Amino acid sequence: MNTVYGAMHQQGLVRPARGRVLGGVCAGLARRFGLDPWLARVLFVLVLMLIPGSQILIYPILWILMPSER
């Protein structure tokens, strides 16, 4: 698992220590792609509405796989 964390950290996919609402996944994605965190949250919810039930899988998986900011 250290290789997954290392690769995500190297690409800038980390959950920030500040600015989290739940787990920091959307804030981390927003930081990585240069978006406002609230815009990323709204887009995340809209995408998950298109694929019902996916939020049960996608968010927790990203929460586990994305390393926390040190």
KEMI-465907 format. One record per residue: residue number from 1; residue in three letters; x, y, z of N, C-alpha, C, CB in turn. Coordinates in steps of 0.1 Angstrom, whole numbers, plus 2048, in hexadecimal, padded with zeros to 3 digits. Each point is the difference from the previous one (the first is absolute). Glycine has a CB too. Layout:
N
{NUM,ALA,{X,Y,Z},{X,Y,Z},{X,Y,Z},{X,Y,Z}}
...
% end
This chain:
70
{1,MET,{808,7F4,800},{7F8,80C,800},{809,80D,800},{7EE,7F3,80C}}
{2,ASN,{81E,80C,7F8},{808,80C,801},{803,805,7F2},{80A,7F8,814}}
{3,THR,{7F6,7FF,7E2},{802,805,7F2},{7F4,808,7FB},{80E,7ED,7FC}}
{4,VAL,{7E6,80F,808},{7F4,808,7FC},{800,80E,807},{7F3,7EA,7FD}}
{5,TYR,{810,816,810},{801,80D,807},{80B,809,7FA},{7F7,7F5,815}}
{6,GLY,{814,805,7E8},{80B,807,7FA},{7FD,806,7F3},{80F,7F2,80C}}
{7,ALA,{7EA,806,7EB},{7FD,805,7F3},{7F6,80B,801},{804,7E9,7F7}}
{8,MET,{7F2,815,811},{7F6,80B,802},{806,80D,806},{7EE,7EE,803}}
{9,HIS,{81A,810,806},{807,80C,806},{809,807,7F6},{7FF,7F5,816}}
{10,GLN,{808,803,7E2},{808,806,7F6},{7F8,807,7F5},{811,7EE,804}}
{11,GLN,{7E3,80E,7F9},{7F8,807,7F6},{7F8,80B,806},{7FE,7EB,7F4}}
{12,GLY,{803,817,819},{7F9,80B,807},{7F2,7FD,805},{80D,80E,7F2}}
{13,LEU,{7F0,7E5,80E},{7F2,7FC,804},{801,7FC,80F},{7FA,7F7,7E9}}
{14,VAL,{805,813,81F},{800,7FF,80F},{7F4,807,806},{81A,7FE,800}}
{15,ARG,{7E2,7FC,80B},{7F5,807,808},{806,80B,809},{7F2,7EA,7FF}}
{16,PRO,{80A,822,7FF},{806,80B,807},{7FD,800,80F},{7FF,80E,7EC}}
{17,ALA,{809,7F7,81C},{7FE,800,80F},{7F5,80B,803},{818,7F8,804}}
{18,ARG,{7E7,812,7F4},{7F6,80B,803},{7F7,801,7F4},{810,80C,80E}}
{19,GLY,{7E4,7F8,7F4},{7F6,801,7F6},{7F8,7F4,7FD},{80F,811,7F6}}
{20,ARG,{7F2,7E5,813},{7F8,7F4,7FE},{7F1,802,804},{815,7F3,804}}
{21,VAL,{7E2,806,7F6},{7F2,800,805},{7FD,7F3,806},{7F9,811,7EE}}
{22,LEU,{80A,7E4,80B},{7FE,7F3,805},{80E,7F9,801},{7E9,7FF,7F6}}
{23,GLY,{81C,7FD,7FF},{80D,7F9,801},{80B,807,7F8},{7F4,7EB,802}}
{24,GLY,{809,81F,7F7},{80A,808,7F9},{802,7FB,7F2},{80A,804,815}}
{25,VAL,{7EE,7F2,7E6},{802,7FB,7F3},{7FD,80A,7F5},{7FA,7EA,808}}
{26,CYS,{7FB,81D,7F9},{7FD,80A,7F6},{809,80C,800},{7E8,7F9,801}}
{27,ALA,{81C,80B,80B},{80A,80B,802},{80D,7FC,7FA},{7F5,808,815}}
{28,GLY,{80F,7EC,7EC},{80D,7FB,7FA},{7FF,7FF,7F1},{804,7F3,815}}
{29,LEU,{7F1,809,7E6},{7FE,800,7F2},{800,80E,7FA},{7F3,7EA,802}}
{30,ALA,{806,81F,805},{7FF,80E,7FC},{80E,806,7FF},{7E9,802,80A}}
{31,ARG,{81F,7FC,800},{80E,805,801},{808,7FB,7F5},{7FE,802,818}}
{32,ARG,{801,7F1,7E5},{808,7F9,7F5},{7FC,806,7F3},{801,7EB,80D}}
{33,PHE,{7F2,818,7F0},{7FC,804,7F3},{7FE,810,7FF},{7F6,7E9,7FD}}
{34,GLY,{80D,81E,80E},{800,80E,7FF},{7F2,806,801},{815,7FF,7F3}}
{35,LEU,{7E2,7FA,814},{7F2,805,801},{7FD,805,80E},{7F9,7F0,7EF}}
{36,ASP,{7FC,817,812},{7FB,804,80D},{7FB,7F4,807},{7FA,818,7F8}}
{37,PRO,{808,7E5,815},{7FB,7F4,807},{7F1,7FF,7FF},{814,802,80F}}
{38,TRP,{7E4,808,7F2},{7F2,7FF,7FF},{7FB,7FC,7F2},{7FE,811,812}}
{39,LEU,{809,7F4,7E4},{7FD,7FC,7F2},{803,7F1,7FE},{805,818,7F8}}
{40,ALA,{806,7E4,80E},{803,7F2,7FF},{7F6,7F7,807},{818,806,7FE}}
{41,ARG,{7E3,7FF,80D},{7F6,7F8,808},{7F3,7FF,7F8},{80A,807,815}}
{42,VAL,{7F2,804,7E5},{7F3,800,7F8},{802,7F7,7F4},{7FB,818,808}}
{43,LEU,{810,7E9,7F1},{802,7F8,7F4},{801,7F1,804},{80C,812,7F6}}
{44,PHE,{7FA,7EB,816},{800,7F2,805},{7F2,7FB,802},{817,804,80B}}
{45,VAL,{7E1,804,7FC},{7F2,7FC,802},{7F8,7FE,7F3},{801,80C,817}}
{46,LEU,{801,7FD,7E0},{7F9,7FF,7F3},{804,7F3,7F9},{7FE,819,7FF}}
{47,VAL,{80F,7E5,800},{804,7F3,7FA},{7FB,7F4,807},{815,80C,7F8}}
{48,LEU,{7EB,7F4,815},{7FB,7F5,807},{7F1,7FE,7FE},{813,803,811}}
{49,MET,{7E6,808,7ED},{7F1,7FE,7FD},{7FE,7FA,7F3},{7FC,814,80E}}
{50,LEU,{80D,7ED,7E8},{7FE,7FA,7F3},{802,7F1,801},{808,814,7F5}}
{51,ILE,{800,7E7,815},{802,7F2,802},{7FC,7FC,80E},{814,800,7F0}}
{52,PRO,{7DF,7FD,812},{7FA,7FD,80D},{808,7F5,807},{7E9,808,7F8}}
{53,GLY,{819,7FA,815},{807,7F6,808},{80F,801,800},{7ED,7F2,7FC}}
{54,SER,{819,815,7FA},{80E,801,7FF},{807,807,80C},{7FD,7FF,7E7}}
{55,GLN,{7FB,80A,81F},{806,808,80B},{803,7F6,80C},{7F3,815,7F9}}
{56,ILE,{806,7E0,808},{803,7F7,80B},{80D,7F9,7FE},{7E8,7FC,802}}
{57,LEU,{81D,803,7F1},{80D,7FA,7FE},{80B,80A,7FD},{7F4,7EE,7F7}}
{58,ILE,{80A,81D,801},{80A,808,7FC},{806,809,80B},{7F5,801,7EA}}
{59,TYR,{803,806,81E},{805,808,80A},{808,7F9,80B},{7ED,80F,7FC}}
{60,PRO,{80E,7E6,809},{808,7F9,80B},{80D,7FA,7FA},{7EB,7FA,80C}}
{61,ILE,{815,802,7E7},{80C,7FA,7FA},{80A,80B,7FF},{7F3,7EF,7F4}}
{62,LEU,{809,81D,807},{809,80B,7FF},{805,805,80E},{7F5,807,7EB}}
{63,TRP,{802,7F8,81F},{804,804,80D},{80B,7F7,806},{7E9,809,803}}
{64,ILE,{816,7EA,7FA},{80A,7F7,804},{80D,801,7F8},{7EE,7F0,807}}
{65,LEU,{811,812,7EC},{80C,800,7F8},{808,80D,800},{7F4,7EF,7F2}}
{66,MET,{805,81C,80F},{807,80D,800},{807,802,80D},{7EF,80A,7F0}}
{67,PRO,{81E,7F9,810},{807,802,80D},{7FC,80E,805},{813,7F1,7F9}}
{68,SER,{7EE,810,814},{7FE,80D,807},{80C,809,7FF},{7F0,7F5,810}}
{69,GLU,{80E,818,7EF},{80B,809,7FF},{808,800,80D},{7F3,80E,7F0}}
{70,ARG,{81A,7F2,80F},{808,7FF,80B},{803,80E,806},{80A,7EC,7F7}}
% end
